[in-house]
Amino acid sequence: MNILLAMDGSMYSQAASRALATHVRPQGATVLVVHVIEPSTFWEQDAGLRERSQQAQALLNKAVHELDVVGFTGVTTRVIEAETRTGILEVATQWHADLIVLGSHGRKGLEKLMLGSVAESVSRHASCSVLIVRIPSTS
């Protein structure tokens, strides 16, 4: 089974990583951990993009270590520059993912309208199963 784990550095993607580690048996699973960097702006220096890429890779390396501890072997990583929704979907299609795992920020109302929902968009357009991990509300 090919599992794509989308990480963005938030507590929500960390919850998705923990869910994968605790609810999916590692035997026979191949995991690709992905971080999507939004395209650089016109005025951003190459050094800024390089720094964001290095930070993303450090985040992915931490996720690989956590998955390795629970028995996942051969976990690979990829940092890509794209619009987040389409980047996740394109990598999932190219890599022939059977499952996409990602966290949901749980945005509602105007915030969701303004910022959109990556998780919702991925779940609507993915050609494979999608596991959206939510953090229980504290209210």
C-alpha positions, 0 to 999 in steps of 0.5 A: 500500500502506498501512503502519502503523508502530507505535512505542513508543520502544524499540530494538525499534520503532526496529529496526522503523522501520529494517526498513521503511526498508531492506526496503520500497520507498517507491514507492506506499507510504503510511505512518502512524506510530502511538504508543499512549499507555495511558489516563491513570490517575485520579490523573494530571494533564492535564499528565502526559498532555500531556507524554507526548503531546508526547514521543510526537509527538517520537518520531514526528517522528524516525521520519518524518524517517528515512523521508523520508530514504530516499524515503517521502513524505507520512508521517503520524503519530498519537498515540492514547490506548488499550490498546496492542494494541487501539489498534494494531488499531483504527487499522489497521482504520479506516485500511485498513492492508495491513501493520502493522510493529512490533518485538518485545521478545522476552519469554519465560516468566513475563515474557511471561505477566505483561506479554503480547505486543503483537506476538503479539496484533496478529499473531493478530487483525490483518485484514492482514499483520503484520511483526514485527521482532526484534533478534538475541539477544546470548546 
